[in-house]
Amino acid sequence: MAPPALAFPKGFGWGAATSAYQLEGAVNEDGRGPSVWDVFSHQPGRIRNGDTGDVAADHYHRYVEDLDIMKDLGLTSYRFSISWPRVLPTGRGTVNTKGVDFYHKLVDGLLERGIAPVVTLFHWDTPQALQELGGWENRDCAKWFADYAHTMFTALGDKVPTWLTLNEPKTVVDVGYTAGVHAPGKQDRSLANVVGHHLLLGHGLAVQALRAANGKGRIGAALSLSPTYPADSSPAASAAATTADAEENRRWLDPLLRGKYPQDWLDSQAADAPVRAAIKDGDLAVIGAHNDLLGVNYYGPTHVTGSGGRVMQHPTSQATWQEIYPDGLFDLLTRIKRDYGDIPVTITENGMATENALQDQDRITFLHDHLAAAHRSIQAGVKLESYHLWSLMDNFEWAEGYTQRWGIIHVDYASQRRTHKASADWYKTVIARNGV
C-alpha cells in the first residue's frame, strides 16, 4: 500500500459517529420510556413522509453486526449517544437495568475489537416525562441531567475513555425552540435562550459529577461551530459577521472555555429578556469547569450580509442548508487554538448527505478535502486528536426522515441489509494508511 500524501500523526483516532434515536429503533422495548422525539415524530406533518425513529436502522438488535462492520473498516474510535429514556424511562428515579445492560454490551463489544468508545450523554432525546415538567425550560432539568450523567459514570466507569455531555446545544436552541422544526417544536426565541443557558448549566454539573465519581475518563462537549465571514467587503457586513459569530460560536465557546458569556451577546439581549434572570450567581463558574477536550461538529461556514442575512457562496449538499467549504474547517480549528488555547480537539461530526446511493464519489471528495484541511490544522499546531465522520450508516435524519442518507454504509430499511458504499471502502484505506 502506497504511503499517503498527507500522513496523520501516529495514534490519530479514526472514527465514525451516530446517535441513539437516529439509529437504535426498539423504542418500546426492554423498558425504554418515550423521548420528546418519539412524541414529536408521531405528530402529523412534523417529519417528511410521516417517518419516525421507531425502527430506524434497528441497531438495538443488530449492534453485533454493526460492531463487526466497524472493526472491518478499521475504526479506532466510535462516537455514539446513550438514550436517556432507555436508561431512565422517566428521566430520573429507578434505573432500567436492561437499558444499561445494552450499553455495557455495546461498550464491551467496542473494547474487544480495539475501538475506543466516545460516549455522548445528550443527543437531543429528552425524556418526555421531563418535558412535561418543562424540560430544559425548567432549571431543574440541568440537575436531572447531571444525575443521569452520574448514573452512567457509575455504571460504565473506567470502560469509557471519553465522555461528551451535550451534542449541539445550538441546534436545540435554533431548530427545536426557535424555528420549531425539531422537537419539542416550539417557536420562542426568548425561551430558547433560557434553554441554551440551562443546557450549558447541565454540562457544567455533569462535569462536576464525573469528578465527584472519581471518573478517570476525559470529558467535554460537542459543539456545532460555523466560521462566520462577511459576504462582501463593506463595514456593515463585517459588523454583521461579528454579531453572527457571537450567536454561532462565542455564546457557546466562551462560557465553556472562559467561564463567561461574550459581552456583545449579552448586550444584544433585551433588558427584560428571560435569559438575564436565568443566569444565576455562580452559574458561569459551574459552566466553565475545566474541560479535558472540545468536540467540534463542522458542516460548513456562514456568510453574512450587511443586513445580517445569510447567503451561500459555495456549493451545497443534498441538505440545502449545508455549504461545502473545507477551508472553513481549517479556519475554525486554528481560531479555537488562537482564541482559546491549546485544548485537545476531536472532530465529532463532519460529513454530507448525497443522493448518490453506493457510488458516492461526491462524499469521497468532501471527506478528502476536509481531512486535508484537518491535516493542515495539525501542521499549524492544533491539538487535533481524532476525526469522526457523520455518519457510520444511513439513519433517521430528524425532520427529513429517511429522505437524506449521510452514511458510508448503506441501509436498506425494508430488509435492514447493510452495504458498503464507495466512501466506506475509501475510508477503510485512509485508516489503514493513516492519511490521505
C-alpha positions as CSV (number, residue, x, y, z in Angstrom):
1,M,0.0,0.0,0.0
2,A,1.5,3.3,-1.1
3,P,2.1,5.8,1.7
4,P,-0.4,8.7,1.9
5,A,0.4,12.1,0.6
6,L,-0.8,13.6,3.9
7,A,0.2,11.4,6.8
8,F,-1.5,11.9,10.1
9,P,0.3,11.7,13.5
10,K,0.9,8.2,14.9
11,G,-2.1,7.2,17.1
12,F,-4.5,9.6,15.4
13,G,-8.1,8.4,16.0
14,W,-10.1,7.4,13.0
15,G,-13.8,7.2,13.9
16,A,-17.4,7.5,12.9
17,A,-20.4,8.9,14.7
18,T,-24.1,8.0,15.3
19,S,-26.8,8.9,17.8
20,A,-29.3,6.8,19.7
21,Y,-32.7,8.0,18.3
22,Q,-31.4,8.1,14.8
23,L,-30.0,4.5,14.9
24,E,-31.3,2.3,17.6
25,G,-35.0,1.7,17.0
26,A,-36.7,-0.6,19.6
27,V,-38.4,2.5,21.1
28,N,-40.9,0.4,23.1
29,E,-38.7,-2.5,24.1
30,D,-37.0,-3.6,27.3
31,G,-38.4,-0.8,29.4
32,R,-37.4,2.2,27.4
33,G,-39.5,5.3,28.0
34,P,-40.6,7.9,25.4
35,S,-38.5,10.8,24.5
36,V,-39.5,14.2,23.0
37,W,-38.6,12.8,19.6
38,D,-40.9,9.8,19.9
39,V,-43.8,12.2,20.6
40,F,-42.7,14.8,18.0
41,S,-42.1,12.4,15.2
42,H,-45.6,10.9,15.6
43,Q,-47.3,14.3,15.3
44,P,-48.8,14.7,11.8
45,G,-46.8,17.0,9.5
46,R,-43.7,17.2,11.6
47,I,-41.5,14.7,9.7
48,R,-41.1,14.3,6.0
49,N,-43.3,11.4,4.7
50,G,-44.5,10.8,8.2
51,D,-41.3,8.9,9.1
52,T,-40.3,8.1,12.7
53,G,-37.4,6.6,14.5
54,D,-39.4,3.7,15.8
55,V,-37.2,1.2,13.9
56,A,-34.5,3.4,12.3
57,A,-31.5,1.2,11.5
58,D,-32.5,-1.4,14.1
59,H,-29.1,-1.1,15.8
60,Y,-30.5,-2.2,19.1
61,H,-31.0,-5.7,17.6
62,R,-28.1,-5.6,15.1
63,Y,-25.3,-4.0,17.2
64,V,-23.1,-7.0,16.9
65,E,-23.2,-6.9,13.1
66,D,-22.6,-3.2,13.3
67,L,-19.6,-3.6,15.6
68,D,-18.1,-6.1,13.1
69,I,-18.6,-3.5,10.3
70,M,-16.7,-1.0,12.4
71,K,-13.9,-3.5,13.0
72,D,-13.7,-4.3,9.3
73,L,-13.4,-0.7,8.5
74,G,-10.5,-0.4,10.9
75,L,-12.2,2.2,13.1
76,T,-10.2,3.0,16.3
77,S,-12.9,5.3,17.7
78,Y,-16.7,5.2,17.8
79,R,-18.8,8.1,18.9
80,F,-22.4,7.2,19.9
81,S,-25.0,8.5,22.3
82,I,-26.9,6.9,25.1
83,S,-30.7,7.1,25.0
84,W,-31.5,8.9,28.3
85,P,-35.1,7.4,28.4
86,R,-33.7,3.9,27.7
87,V,-31.7,4.1,30.9
88,L,-34.1,6.2,33.0
89,P,-37.6,5.8,31.4
90,T,-39.0,8.9,33.2
91,G,-35.7,10.7,33.1
92,R,-35.0,10.2,36.8
93,G,-35.6,7.7,39.6
94,T,-35.4,4.0,39.0
95,V,-32.7,2.8,36.6
96,N,-33.8,0.5,33.8
97,T,-31.3,-2.3,34.1
98,K,-32.0,-3.7,30.6
99,G,-31.2,-0.3,29.2
100,V,-27.9,-0.1,31.0
101,D,-27.1,-3.6,30.0
102,F,-27.4,-2.7,26.3
103,Y,-24.7,-0.1,26.7
104,H,-22.5,-2.4,28.7
105,K,-22.7,-4.9,25.8
106,L,-22.0,-2.2,23.2
107,V,-19.0,-0.7,25.1
108,D,-17.6,-4.2,25.8
109,G,-18.0,-5.1,22.1
110,L,-16.1,-2.0,21.1
111,L,-13.3,-2.6,23.5
112,E,-13.0,-6.3,22.4
113,R,-12.5,-5.0,18.9
114,G,-9.9,-2.4,19.8
115,I,-12.3,0.5,19.3
116,A,-12.4,3.4,21.8
117,P,-15.9,4.4,22.9
118,V,-16.7,8.1,22.8
119,V,-20.0,8.4,24.7
120,T,-22.4,11.3,24.2
121,L,-24.9,11.7,27.1
122,F,-27.4,14.0,25.4
123,H,-28.1,13.9,21.7
124,W,-31.5,15.7,21.9
125,D,-33.7,12.8,23.2
126,T,-35.0,14.5,26.4
127,P,-37.3,12.1,28.3
128,Q,-40.9,13.0,27.6
129,A,-41.7,12.7,31.3
130,L,-39.3,15.6,32.0
131,Q,-40.5,17.6,29.0
132,E,-43.9,17.5,30.7
133,L,-42.3,19.2,33.7
134,G,-40.9,21.9,31.4
135,G,-37.8,20.1,30.1
136,W,-34.8,22.3,29.5
137,E,-37.0,25.4,30.1
138,N,-37.0,24.2,33.8
139,R,-33.8,24.9,35.6
140,D,-34.1,21.7,37.4
141,C,-33.5,19.8,34.2
142,A,-29.8,20.7,34.5
143,K,-29.7,18.8,37.8
144,W,-31.8,15.9,36.4
145,F,-29.3,15.6,33.6
146,A,-26.3,15.7,36.0
147,D,-28.0,12.9,38.0
148,Y,-28.4,10.8,34.8
149,A,-24.8,11.5,33.9
150,H,-23.7,10.3,37.3
151,T,-25.7,7.1,36.8
152,M,-23.8,6.4,33.5
153,F,-20.4,7.4,35.0
154,T,-21.0,4.9,37.8
155,A,-22.4,2.2,35.5
156,L,-19.8,2.2,32.8
157,G,-17.0,3.5,34.9
158,D,-13.5,3.3,33.6
159,K,-14.5,1.4,30.4
160,V,-15.2,4.8,28.7
161,P,-12.1,6.9,28.0
162,T,-14.0,9.9,26.6
163,W,-17.4,11.4,27.6
164,L,-19.3,14.2,25.8
165,T,-22.0,15.9,27.8
166,L,-24.1,17.6,25.1
167,N,-24.4,17.4,21.4
168,E,-25.0,20.7,19.6
169,P,-26.9,22.7,22.1
170,K,-27.1,25.4,19.4
171,T,-29.3,23.2,17.3
172,V,-31.6,22.5,20.2
173,V,-32.0,26.3,20.7
174,D,-32.1,27.3,17.0
175,V,-34.1,24.4,15.5
176,G,-36.1,22.9,18.4
177,Y,-37.1,26.1,20.2
178,T,-36.8,29.0,17.7
179,A,-37.7,27.5,14.2
180,G,-39.8,24.7,15.8
181,V,-38.6,22.2,13.1
182,H,-37.1,19.8,15.7
183,A,-38.5,18.5,18.9
184,P,-40.2,19.9,21.0
185,G,-41.4,22.1,18.2
186,K,-41.5,25.5,19.9
187,Q,-41.0,28.9,18.3
188,D,-40.0,31.3,21.1
189,R,-36.5,32.8,20.9
190,S,-36.6,34.3,24.4
191,L,-37.5,30.9,25.8
192,A,-34.9,29.3,23.5
193,N,-32.1,31.3,25.1
194,V,-33.2,30.2,28.6
195,V,-33.0,26.6,27.3
196,G,-29.5,27.3,26.0
197,H,-28.3,28.5,29.4
198,H,-29.8,25.5,31.2
199,L,-28.2,23.2,28.7
200,L,-24.8,24.7,29.5
201,L,-25.5,24.5,33.2
202,G,-26.3,20.9,32.7
203,H,-23.0,20.4,31.0
204,G,-21.1,22.0,33.9
205,L,-23.0,20.0,36.5
206,A,-22.2,16.8,34.6
207,V,-18.5,17.7,34.5
208,Q,-18.7,18.1,38.3
209,A,-20.5,14.8,38.6
210,L,-17.7,13.0,36.7
211,R,-15.1,14.5,39.0
212,A,-17.2,13.6,42.1
213,A,-17.5,10.0,40.9
214,N,-13.7,9.9,40.5
215,G,-14.1,9.1,36.9
216,K,-10.9,8.5,35.0
217,G,-12.4,9.4,31.6
218,R,-12.0,12.7,30.0
219,I,-15.0,15.0,29.4
220,G,-16.1,17.8,27.2
221,A,-19.0,18.9,25.0
222,A,-19.6,18.6,21.2
223,L,-20.4,22.0,19.7
224,S,-21.7,22.7,16.3
225,L,-19.5,25.6,15.1
226,S,-19.6,27.6,11.9
227,P,-16.9,30.1,11.0
228,T,-18.6,33.4,10.0
229,Y,-17.4,35.6,7.2
230,P,-18.7,38.9,5.8
231,A,-20.4,38.3,2.5
232,D,-18.7,41.4,1.0
233,S,-16.1,44.0,1.9
234,S,-18.5,46.5,3.4
235,P,-18.1,47.7,7.0
236,A,-21.7,46.7,7.6
237,A,-21.1,43.1,6.5
238,S,-18.0,42.9,8.7
239,A,-20.0,44.2,11.7
240,A,-22.9,41.8,11.0
241,A,-20.4,38.8,10.7
242,T,-19.1,39.7,14.2
243,T,-22.6,39.7,15.5
244,A,-23.4,36.4,13.8
245,D,-20.2,34.9,15.3
246,A,-21.4,35.7,18.8
247,E,-24.6,33.6,18.1
248,E,-23.0,30.8,16.1
249,N,-19.9,30.3,18.2
250,R,-18.9,32.6,21.0
251,R,-22.0,32.2,23.1
252,W,-21.1,28.5,23.4
253,L,-17.4,28.6,23.4
254,D,-16.9,31.5,25.8
255,P,-19.0,30.0,28.7
256,L,-17.4,26.6,28.4
257,L,-13.8,27.7,27.9
258,R,-13.7,31.1,29.6
259,G,-16.5,30.9,32.1
260,K,-18.4,34.0,30.8
261,Y,-20.8,35.0,28.1
262,P,-19.5,37.3,25.4
263,Q,-20.3,40.9,26.3
264,D,-21.6,41.8,22.9
265,W,-24.0,38.8,23.0
266,L,-25.2,39.8,26.5
267,D,-25.7,43.4,25.3
268,S,-27.8,42.1,22.4
269,Q,-30.4,40.7,24.9
270,A,-33.3,42.9,25.8
271,A,-33.3,44.4,29.3
272,D,-36.3,42.2,30.1
273,A,-35.0,39.1,28.3
274,P,-35.8,36.0,30.4
275,V,-32.2,34.7,29.9
276,R,-31.0,37.5,32.1
277,A,-33.0,36.2,35.0
278,A,-32.0,32.6,34.2
279,I,-28.3,33.4,34.7
280,K,-27.8,33.0,38.5
281,D,-24.8,33.9,40.6
282,G,-22.3,31.1,40.3
283,D,-23.7,29.5,37.2
284,L,-20.8,30.5,34.9
285,A,-18.2,29.1,37.4
286,V,-20.1,25.8,37.1
287,I,-20.4,26.0,33.3
288,G,-16.7,26.9,33.0
289,A,-15.4,23.9,34.9
290,H,-12.3,22.5,33.3
291,N,-12.9,20.7,30.0
292,D,-10.4,18.0,29.0
293,L,-11.2,18.3,25.3
294,L,-13.6,20.0,22.9
295,G,-15.7,18.2,20.3
296,V,-16.2,20.1,17.1
297,N,-19.1,19.4,14.7
298,Y,-18.3,21.1,11.4
299,Y,-20.7,21.1,8.4
300,G,-20.0,24.5,6.8
301,P,-19.5,28.3,7.0
302,T,-21.8,31.2,7.5
303,H,-21.6,34.2,5.1
304,V,-23.4,37.3,6.4
305,T,-24.6,40.4,4.5
306,G,-24.6,43.9,5.9
307,S,-28.2,43.5,6.8
308,G,-27.5,40.3,8.8
309,G,-28.9,37.9,6.3
310,R,-27.1,34.7,5.2
311,V,-26.1,34.0,1.7
312,M,-24.5,30.9,0.1
313,Q,-21.2,31.5,-1.6
314,H,-20.2,27.8,-2.2
315,P,-21.9,24.6,-3.4
316,T,-24.4,23.0,-1.2
317,S,-25.1,19.3,-0.5
318,Q,-28.4,17.5,-0.7
319,A,-29.0,19.2,2.7
320,T,-29.6,22.6,1.2
321,W,-28.6,24.3,4.5
322,Q,-25.1,22.9,4.2
323,E,-22.5,24.9,2.3
324,I,-19.4,22.9,1.4
325,Y,-16.3,24.8,2.3
326,P,-13.3,22.7,3.6
327,D,-11.1,25.7,4.3
328,G,-13.7,26.7,6.9
329,L,-12.6,23.8,9.0
330,F,-9.0,25.0,9.0
331,D,-10.1,28.5,9.8
332,L,-12.3,27.2,12.7
333,L,-9.7,24.9,14.2
334,T,-6.9,27.5,14.1
335,R,-9.3,30.1,15.5
336,I,-10.0,27.8,18.5
337,K,-6.3,27.5,19.2
338,R,-5.7,31.2,18.8
339,D,-8.6,32.4,20.9
340,Y,-9.0,29.6,23.5
341,G,-5.5,28.0,23.8
342,D,-4.2,24.5,23.2
343,I,-7.3,22.5,24.3
344,P,-7.3,19.0,22.8
345,V,-9.8,18.8,19.9
346,T,-11.7,16.0,18.4
347,I,-13.8,16.4,15.3
348,T,-17.0,14.8,16.5
349,E,-19.0,15.2,13.3
350,N,-18.2,16.0,9.6
351,G,-20.0,14.7,6.6
352,M,-22.6,15.3,3.9
353,A,-25.8,14.0,2.5
354,T,-25.9,12.9,-1.1
355,E,-28.4,11.4,-3.5
356,N,-25.7,9.1,-4.9
357,A,-26.5,5.7,-3.4
358,L,-23.5,3.4,-3.5
359,Q,-21.1,5.2,-5.8
360,D,-20.9,8.3,-3.7
361,Q,-17.8,9.9,-5.2
362,D,-19.0,13.4,-4.1
363,R,-18.8,12.2,-0.5
364,I,-15.3,10.9,-1.0
365,T,-14.3,14.3,-2.4
366,F,-15.9,16.0,0.6
367,L,-14.2,13.8,3.1
368,H,-10.8,14.0,1.4
369,D,-10.9,17.8,1.2
370,H,-12.0,18.1,4.9
371,L,-9.3,15.7,6.0
372,A,-6.7,17.7,4.1
373,A,-7.9,20.8,6.0
374,A,-7.7,18.9,9.3
375,H,-4.2,17.8,8.4
376,R,-3.2,21.4,7.7
377,S,-4.6,22.5,11.1
378,I,-2.4,19.9,12.8
379,Q,0.6,21.3,10.9
380,A,-0.4,24.7,12.2
381,G,-0.2,23.4,15.8
382,V,-3.8,22.5,16.6
383,K,-4.1,19.6,19.1
384,L,-6.4,17.6,16.9
385,E,-6.6,14.1,18.2
386,S,-9.3,12.3,16.1
387,Y,-11.9,12.5,13.4
388,H,-15.4,11.1,13.4
389,L,-17.2,11.2,10.1
390,W,-21.0,11.6,10.1
391,S,-22.3,9.0,9.8
392,L,-21.3,5.4,10.1
393,M,-24.6,4.3,8.4
394,D,-27.7,5.8,6.9
395,N,-30.3,6.6,9.6
396,F,-33.2,8.7,10.7
397,E,-32.3,12.3,9.7
398,W,-34.6,14.1,12.1
399,A,-37.2,16.3,10.3
400,E,-36.1,14.9,6.9
401,G,-36.9,11.4,8.0
402,Y,-35.3,8.8,5.7
403,T,-35.0,11.1,2.6
404,Q,-31.4,12.0,3.3
405,R,-28.6,9.5,3.5
406,W,-25.5,10.6,5.4
407,G,-23.9,7.2,6.0
408,I,-20.9,5.5,4.4
409,I,-22.8,2.2,5.0
410,H,-26.0,2.0,3.0
411,V,-29.0,0.7,4.9
412,D,-31.9,-0.9,3.1
413,Y,-34.7,0.0,5.5
414,A,-37.0,-2.7,4.4
415,S,-34.6,-5.6,4.9
416,Q,-32.1,-3.7,7.2
417,R,-29.3,-5.0,5.0
418,R,-26.0,-3.1,5.3
419,T,-23.9,-2.5,2.2
420,H,-20.6,-0.7,1.8
421,K,-20.7,2.5,-0.3
422,A,-17.6,3.5,-2.2
423,S,-16.9,6.0,0.6
424,A,-16.7,3.2,3.1
425,D,-14.0,1.4,1.1
426,W,-12.2,4.7,0.6
427,Y,-12.3,5.5,4.3
428,K,-11.1,2.0,5.2
429,T,-8.0,2.7,3.0
430,V,-7.5,6.1,4.7
431,I,-7.5,4.4,8.1
432,A,-5.1,1.7,7.0
433,R,-2.7,4.2,5.6
434,N,-3.2,6.7,8.5
435,G,-3.7,9.5,6.0
436,V,-5.0,10.7,2.6
